[in-house]
Amino acid sequence: MATKETTEKKSVEKSVNGIFRNLIYNNKIAMLFSLILAFAVWIWVAIEKSPVVEMTVSAVPVKIDMENSVPAQLHLQTFGQTEFYVDVTVTGKRFVVSSLTPSDITVTAQTNYVDSAGTKSLQLKATANDSRDYEIQGLSQNYIDVYFDTYKEAEFAIEPRISAPNDQTVIDGCILGKVLFSQNTVVVSGPSAEVNKVTGVIAETAVSAPLSATTTVQPEIKLQTDGQETLSYVELNTGESAVTMTMPVLKKVVLPTAVTFKNAPGGYLNGDVPVSISPAQVEAAVPIEKVDELKSISVGTVDFSDLDSGYNTFTFQASDITEYTIVDSNARFRVTVNMSGTISASFSVSAQNIAVTAQKEGFHSTVLTQGIENIRVIGTAEEIAALTNEMLYAEVDLSDIELSEGEQTVRARIVIKGSSKAWAAGTYNVRIQTVKA
């Protein structure tokens, strides 16, 4: 039995020795083994015996850390150029430094000594972001210049500036109306020192020939200063869209004067109101596009609630007319409304005839007043004789009234139904209760 086991053991050893001998003397296996050994030796030499070299890492960003810094505590900010890059020279083993990128190095600008506004030279410091074995030898520059100041905003009204050949902006017989802008103001922002130098904002444009029609252009927006200083860091905020400038062309015309009536009874809506105006005509500058359709110039508005029996006189100033430009802006207009032949009588409005005709958005109001007494009604004798209290109503329009929760007094408009030439003179108020809707 022992002899059999010994024989099997010798057989296995012989087989193993044969396989090993075949591997040793196999040229392909030997070549593969040699390559693996050579690569291992090369790795060892590269790591342990690699020469120390000097290399440059280009375009490393500079970090200006303002968080919890001295300038931040003084409310100073950076303006102008805030992105800086430097080249960093490093030394170390070739296999280490050859793999370095800008993200592996942090370059920080020191702000410790920034204690006032102005251009400051900040010293740069470079540090490695990991523990790889290399040394930082120097930077392509050791300082950067950065402008510091407190932030400021200021709002300015836009002023027009139009240049034209021979200073003639519009054609003969016309004048230039008030220039209109898509927005009347702009915001100038930036360092306080520069914003404080701005004295105004100009919208500048040029016309090649006198204008013959109202024209809208996109002007160049410029900042004005006291001197010739160049503003390097201020910004001009004109909103989401560009500023447009409209130049109205107005034609001078002489037209009859007129007056506009408000809250007139139905019988007077066709202009059947005896009125005289002095002066009876006026020279005005009106949009050239409306010249053919305009028949008169309204010098003011007369509310029928301000009219009494007999003669009613009103005075209107030319300077208050906004729709057109009166050539003589100092002119005054005397308006006389002759309501002779009318009488007055006293009436009342019952509680059920008082109603809110238009609510204020976001609110709900109810009337508290239990009727209105002593309403003075003007009209012809026939009109007055036919009136009854039930024909009078009080309407309360709250759509344009400033409301608050609780009780308050508001104006009511007296309406006379079933009469064409009678009206309520004077002002009448009611109490309302308001809650938020």
Secondary structure, DSSP 8 states (H G I E B T S, - for coil): -HHHHHHHHHHHHHHHHHHHHHHHT-HHHHHHHHHHHHHHHHHHHHHHS--EEEEEEEEEEEE---TT-HHHHTTEEEES----EEEEEEEEEHHHHTT--GGGEEEEE--TT--SSEEEEEEEEEEESS--SEEEEEES-SEEEEEEEEEEEEEEEEEEEEE-GGG--B-TTEEE---EESSSEEEEEEEHHHHTTEEEEEEEEE-SS-BSS-EEE--EEEEEESSS---SS-EEE--SS---EEE-EEEEEEEEEEEEEES--GGGTTS---EEEESSEEEEEEEGGGTTT---EEEEEEEGGG--SEEEEEEEEGGG--SSEESSTT-EEEEEEEETT-EEEEEEE-GGGEEEEE--TTEEEEE----EEEEEEEE-HHHHHH--GGGEEEEEE-TTS---SEEEEEEEEEEETT-SS-EEES-EEEEEEEEE-
